[in-house]
Amino acid sequence: MQRINVNKPYLPDKNKYFKYLDKIWENNHLTNFGPLSLELENRLCEFLGVDNILFLANGTLALQVAYKLAGLKAKDKILTTPFSFVATTDTVMWENIEPIFCDINAKSLCIDEILLDSMLTKSSVESKIESNIDSQITHNIKAILPVHTFGNTCDLEKLEQIAKKHHLKIIYDAAHAFGVKYKNKSVFSYGDISTISFHATKIFHSIEGGAIIFRDKSLKDEAKSIINFGLKNNMPEVLGINAKNSEFHAAMGLCVLDDMHYILEDRKRVWEYYFKHLKDIFEFQILNPNINNNYHYFPILCESEESLLEKIRILNSNNIFPRRYFYPSLDTLSFYNKSNAKSCKISQDIASRILCLPIYVGLEQESQDKIIKCLIS
Ligand SMILES: Cc1ncc(COP(=O)(O)O)c(C=O)c1O
């Protein structure tokens, strides 16, 4: 019985990749902003409809660099979602910034912008009157870090208004949002900075990789220096790190980008087949009506954690390996231990019963039938 994993990295035509390898040998430029990396950035700008993009080592470092660019420092606070991949919170804590969790909307699975507004408004009003728990928690918040969960978004315009009202920066963790448009405009055009992951499991990938997309063009030069040890004209001028990516990764990105229309079409086929057969059985994330689906994930919501565990057991016994994505809710992480933090009940509930089904280019209908049969049984 062939094993079916939650995803299978897309591999483009090997000969095309080899042609790029020939170019790397000709150029003798292996890393440090080589011609293929620049070509990839230009082609990504065109494909995504954005102006400024910086290709780098991965989506995790992209987030860390984004916090620096937004001017965040140790002990500052960032308002974020507890329903995401652990990297969203890890990066914040790694930079000694304090994550403050705002619960999610049970339908969109994205940060609840109404709750977020009320948390911020309450804190600014109450902090003037008395020092209570809410105002202590939200005091010193410098930015908002929402996630376009599974490629979905909350109300982006409302978030922009909230950020403006409270003088906060917005950094979007857009790791899942490749190719997503909100009202026909790239989701990357919203917020001050967006970051994305090009990990092998993503719809578009460069094996390992990621990018930062900026609203303010001048930030790109700053970021370029930060990811290259903080060097400017070969002199260390700002605090930097090595987060560059190589020409070999860029070459993979260029090959995958050529196949993007096929990748999206085939994922659509898989997504729609599941939806047709499962729509009356499970609850689903509700996509924002103003965006397009990029068919990145196929999450289903089970009735309870027991029911989810039973489904995983049946699937695993048939050599099928879906993923509990995202689990656990990040406000419950053992290394995030804030005694005064509010617990995020909706995120915890969703995290306990959500399951991402296998979805990838080339997943056969026969395999999907098997998965559907296991789930229905
Ligand atoms: C929401 C989210 N943020 C950040 C990351 C980190 O990206 P990378 O694996 O490229 O470091 C991921 C990776 O899956 C993710 O899902």
The ligand as an SDF file (V2000), in Angstrom:
LIG
                    3D

 16 16  0  0  0  0  0  0  0  0999 V2000
    2.4410   30.4120    8.9900 C   0  0  0  0  0  0  0  0  0  0  0  0
    3.8930   30.0980    8.8150 C   0  0  0  0  0  0  0  0  0  0  0  0
    4.8030   31.0150    9.1490 N   0  0  0  0  0  0  0  0  0  0  0  0
    6.1320   30.7940    9.0030 C   0  0  0  0  0  0  0  0  0  0  0  0
    6.6010   29.6000    8.4840 C   0  0  0  0  0  0  0  0  0  0  0  0
    8.0790   29.3710    8.3830 C   0  0  0  0  0  0  0  0  0  0  0  0
    8.5140   29.2590    7.0760 O   0  0  0  0  0  0  0  0  0  0  0  0
    9.8740   28.4370    6.7190 P   0  0  0  0  0  0  0  0  0  0  0  0
    9.5580   26.9820    6.8710 O   0  0  0  0  0  0  0  0  0  0  0  0
   10.1460   28.8080    5.2880 O   0  0  0  0  0  0  0  0  0  0  0  0
   10.9120   28.8970    7.6390 O   0  0  0  0  0  0  0  0  0  0  0  0
    5.6790   28.6180    8.1020 C   0  0  0  0  0  0  0  0  0  0  0  0
    6.1660   27.3410    7.5440 C   0  0  0  0  0  0  0  0  0  0  0  0
    5.4360   26.4490    7.2430 O   0  0  0  0  0  0  0  0  0  0  0  0
    4.2920   28.8650    8.2780 C   0  0  0  0  0  0  0  0  0  0  0  0
    3.3760   27.9410    7.9480 O   0  0  0  0  0  0  0  0  0  0  0  0
  1  2  1  0
  2  3  1  0
  2 15  2  0
  3  4  2  0
  4  5  1  0
  5  6  1  0
  5 12  2  0
  6  7  1  0
  7  8  1  0
  8  9  2  0
  8 10  1  0
  8 11  1  0
 12 13  1  0
 12 15  1  0
 13 14  2  0
 15 16  1  0
M  END
$$$$
